[in-house]
Each structure stands twice: as C-alpha cells, then as structure tokens.
Amino acid sequence: MEATGAGRRMCVVGASGKLGRYMVRHALDRGWRVTGVCREQSVPKLADFGDAITVVPAATDDRAAIARAVEGCDAVLTVLVPWGVKHYASGTARAVLDHAPAGARLVFSCGWHISRDGEDVYPRGTKVYEAVVGRLAKLARVVDVDDQVAACRAVFDSDTRWTVVRGSDLEEGESQGLPVWRRHVGDPALASNRTRRVDYARFMVEAVDDASLVHEAPAIVGRLTPSALSA
Ligand SMILES: NC(=O)c1ccc[n+]([C@@H]2O[C@H](COP(=O)([O-])OP(=O)(O)OC[C@H]3O[C@@H](n4cnc5c(N)ncnc54)[C@H](OP(=O)(O)O)[C@@H]3O)[C@@H](O)[C@H]2O)c1
C-alpha cells in the first residue's frame, strides 16, 4: 500500500461506528497519523487500534473537543448520522466547518437521500417510504433526517474544501475496490443501490487526495454491482 498519508494528520469524527473504524484502518494503512473522536461510552470499540491512534472521547457536536481534535489536521473525515432530535448532525458539521484548519480537506458521509441541487431522481416509492419512516422516527425522538439535511446544507454553503459522499444502501463483505460514483441518483450506473462499507470508507479516505471531488456530492455504488458493471 502506498503511504500517501505519510507525515500528514487526519481526524475521523465518529470513529467508533462501522464506517468510522473502516476509515481509521484505511488511513493507518496509508501512513496517516490519526485522531478519532467518538462518544465516551464507545471508546472500547477502538481498542483494536491500541496506541496507533489518538482518541478524543466526546460527543461529535462538542465544539471544544472538535477544535482540539482537528488542530493541525490536513484532512477531517466526518460521519454524519441523523440520531436524536438535538441537532446532532448539524452541530457536528458546524463544529468541523468552524474549527478545521483553513485549507484542510473535509469529507462528510451521508445517504443518497441528501440532494445538493434537486436534480436527483429517486427510485419509485423511496420518497413516500422516507417521509413516513422519517415522521414516525422523529415522533419517537430517534432519528431526525431533516437535521442531516441541514448539516449537509451548511457544508454545501461553506467555502471550505468539502466533499459530501452519498452512500447507497450498505452491506458488509470483502472489498470490491473503489466504488463507482455519479453526480446524481437516478443515473443507471447506480441502480443496484449497494455498496460494501469497507469500500465506502476507502472512497472517503481516497477522496482527500482527489481534487476532482472538491465541491462535489458523489453518489456511490459498489464497483462490482450489476448496474456499475453494465454502465
Ligand atoms: N446504513 C446504511 O445502509 C446507510 C445507507 C446510506 C448511507 N449511510 C451513511 O453511512 C454513514 C455510516 O452509517 P452506518 O449506518 O454504517 O452507521 P455506523 O458507521 O455504524 O455509524 C453510526 C454512528 O452513529 C453514532 N451513534 C449511534 N447512536 C447514536 C446516538 N444515540 N447519538 C449519537 N451518535 C450515535 C455511532 O457512534 P457510537 O459508536 O458512539 O455508537 C456512530 O458514529 C452515515 O453517514 C450514513 O448516513 C448509511
């Protein structure tokens, strides 16, 4: 593996989740010095990395903790999740946008449901399903999709060097290689709507050094899925 990150520092915000841990692994494999931010109760989920990473135990919308964690970083990778109804995702995005060093590469994760320009075309039924599930989940105070939308809007409106990577449905399994991406959902190449998490994480890490992805919101799909192969 080429040590593309050697001598550089990366912060992974939301490091203890499934995607976060894959991102930490890819970053270490490429020689990055890694700091991970995760909730205090989730620190044990990073035990496998031992002393190879620095851990900042904090909620990801804790502005002081994020300021400390991103100091001196060349890249900040952030998992945006719609958990809770306390503006967790938008608070997380705001903290990263406000405190990351000027010029740092910022890469955020979210789902296909986020549309930057309204040009995405969703499979039939998806919107109705999301509206119903989103409303029920918000009532149950579990999920707030609107807040993830607000978080991404703040990123799109910022003058940082951002990329928002929009994931399809995810699955575990061996790597298929770097996912294929398109600018808009609805492109036939994305129709299979499946990506391996390990590959999503790789896309996030490699996006750091892909200048063509700055100010893009790529929608991704697994490289070996039928739709990607027939594109
Ligand atoms: N799941 C999918 O099929 C899917 C599809 C498309 C896009 N995506 C995107 O992919 C990314 C990763 O999603 P994932 O589903 O694979 O999950 P994941 O990587 O396991 O990440 C879940 C994250 O949410 C945090 N979290 C869980 N409960 C929380 C709570 N109550 N309060 C605050 N934080 C909490 C976790 O932190 P702890 O470790 O502290 O619990 C972890 O950082 C997200 O950006 C998501 O939008 C997912």
The ligand as an SDF file (V2000), in Angstrom:
LIG
                    3D

 48 52  0  0  0  0  0  0  0  0999 V2000
  -26.7360    2.1320    6.9910 N   0  0  0  0  0  0  0  0  0  0  0  0
  -26.9530    2.3320    5.7010 C   0  0  0  0  0  0  0  0  0  0  0  0
  -27.4780    1.4640    4.9660 O   0  0  0  0  0  0  0  0  0  0  0  0
  -26.5560    3.6430    5.0720 C   0  0  0  0  0  0  0  0  0  0  0  0
  -27.0110    3.9150    3.7690 C   0  0  0  0  0  0  0  0  0  0  0  0
  -26.5790    5.0870    3.1510 C   0  0  0  0  0  0  0  0  0  0  0  0
  -25.7260    5.9630    3.8070 C   0  0  0  0  0  0  0  0  0  0  0  0
  -25.3120    5.6760    5.0580 N   0  0  0  0  0  0  0  0  0  0  0  0
  -24.4070    6.6300    5.7140 C   0  0  0  0  0  0  0  0  0  0  0  0
  -23.2430    5.9420    6.0940 O   0  0  0  0  0  0  0  0  0  0  0  0
  -22.7120    6.5120    7.2740 C   0  0  0  0  0  0  0  0  0  0  0  0
  -22.4920    5.4040    8.2770 C   0  0  0  0  0  0  0  0  0  0  0  0
  -23.7400    4.8330    8.6030 O   0  0  0  0  0  0  0  0  0  0  0  0
  -23.8900    3.3710    9.2300 P   0  0  0  0  0  0  0  0  0  0  0  0
  -25.3610    3.0840    9.2040 O   0  0  0  0  0  0  0  0  0  0  0  0
  -22.9630    2.4250    8.5390 O   0  0  0  0  0  0  0  0  0  0  0  0
  -23.5120    3.5750   10.7250 O   0  0  0  0  0  0  0  0  0  0  0  0
  -22.1260    3.4900   11.5070 P   0  0  0  0  0  0  0  0  0  0  0  0
  -20.9780    3.5730   10.6060 O   0  0  0  0  0  0  0  0  0  0  0  0
  -22.1710    2.3160   12.4260 O   0  0  0  0  0  0  0  0  0  0  0  0
  -22.1520    4.8270   12.3380 O   0  0  0  0  0  0  0  0  0  0  0  0
  -23.1280    5.1100   13.2880 C   0  0  0  0  0  0  0  0  0  0  0  0
  -22.6110    6.3260   14.0470 C   0  0  0  0  0  0  0  0  0  0  0  0
  -23.6870    6.8660   14.7900 O   0  0  0  0  0  0  0  0  0  0  0  0
  -23.2710    7.0360   16.1350 C   0  0  0  0  0  0  0  0  0  0  0  0
  -24.4200    6.9000   17.0080 N   0  0  0  0  0  0  0  0  0  0  0  0
  -25.1990    5.8190   17.2040 C   0  0  0  0  0  0  0  0  0  0  0  0
  -26.1780    6.0910   18.0940 N   0  0  0  0  0  0  0  0  0  0  0  0
  -26.0000    7.3820   18.4610 C   0  0  0  0  0  0  0  0  0  0  0  0
  -26.6780    8.2590   19.3420 C   0  0  0  0  0  0  0  0  0  0  0  0
  -27.7500    7.8770   20.0260 N   0  0  0  0  0  0  0  0  0  0  0  0
  -26.2080    9.5080   19.4820 N   0  0  0  0  0  0  0  0  0  0  0  0
  -25.1330    9.9230   18.8060 C   0  0  0  0  0  0  0  0  0  0  0  0
  -24.4320    9.1430   17.9340 N   0  0  0  0  0  0  0  0  0  0  0  0
  -24.8770    7.8890   17.7850 C   0  0  0  0  0  0  0  0  0  0  0  0
  -22.2620    5.9660   16.3410 C   0  0  0  0  0  0  0  0  0  0  0  0
  -21.4550    6.3030   17.4230 O   0  0  0  0  0  0  0  0  0  0  0  0
  -21.1230    5.2470   18.5670 P   0  0  0  0  0  0  0  0  0  0  0  0
  -20.0370    4.3510   18.0340 O   0  0  0  0  0  0  0  0  0  0  0  0
  -20.6960    6.1310   19.6740 O   0  0  0  0  0  0  0  0  0  0  0  0
  -22.3970    4.4660   18.8680 O   0  0  0  0  0  0  0  0  0  0  0  0
  -21.5060    6.0080   15.0050 C   0  0  0  0  0  0  0  0  0  0  0  0
  -20.5490    7.0350   14.9710 O   0  0  0  0  0  0  0  0  0  0  0  0
  -23.6980    7.6060    7.7090 C   0  0  0  0  0  0  0  0  0  0  0  0
  -23.2420    8.8550    7.2660 O   0  0  0  0  0  0  0  0  0  0  0  0
  -24.9770    7.2220    6.9820 C   0  0  0  0  0  0  0  0  0  0  0  0
  -25.7860    8.3640    6.7220 O   0  0  0  0  0  0  0  0  0  0  0  0
  -25.7050    4.5490    5.7200 C   0  0  0  0  0  0  0  0  0  0  0  0
  1  2  1  0
  2  3  2  0
  2  4  1  0
  4  5  1  0
  4 48  2  0
  5  6  2  0
  6  7  1  0
  7  8  2  0
  8  9  1  0
  8 48  1  0
  9 10  1  0
  9 46  1  0
 10 11  1  0
 11 12  1  0
 11 44  1  0
 12 13  1  0
 13 14  1  0
 14 15  2  0
 14 16  1  0
 14 17  1  0
 17 18  1  0
 18 19  2  0
 18 20  1  0
 18 21  1  0
 21 22  1  0
 22 23  1  0
 23 24  1  0
 23 42  1  0
 24 25  1  0
 25 26  1  0
 25 36  1  0
 26 27  1  0
 26 35  1  0
 27 28  2  0
 28 29  1  0
 29 30  1  0
 29 35  2  0
 30 31  1  0
 30 32  2  0
 32 33  1  0
 33 34  2  0
 34 35  1  0
 36 37  1  0
 36 42  1  0
 37 38  1  0
 38 39  2  0
 38 40  1  0
 38 41  1  0
 42 43  1  0
 44 45  1  0
 44 46  1  0
 46 47  1  0
M  CHG  2   8   1  16  -1
M  END
$$$$
